[in-house]
Amino acid sequence: MYHTDEYEISTYRELDVCSASIKKIKKSISAFEKKYNLTTEIFFKRHKKEAMLENKDFALWIEKCEWLKKWQERESRYIELLCIMKTSRDIT
């Protein structure tokens, strides 16, 4: 696969956006963990079923966790793409 430096630069830029978003979401999740003195794992075990009806914070906590997963998946795809770009550049 041939690519230009612009592709690689753009991909790094997108990776930076992903990393910043992940950091921000993790900070929000950490605030919920401190506020309710629960880890996210324990929160999900205890509260996920009734959380949406029970408490706006709980609903937002769940939403943040879902977004975190999506951003982490996106970040993984960009990392994989960069590895492919570097490999193809090294071969040529």
Protein Blocks (a to p, Z undefined) as FASTA:
>chain_A
ZZdfklmmmmmmmmmmmmmmmmmmmmmmmmmmmmnopafklmmmmmmmmmmmmpmklmmm
mmmmmmmmmmmmmmmmmmmmmmmmmmmmmmZZ
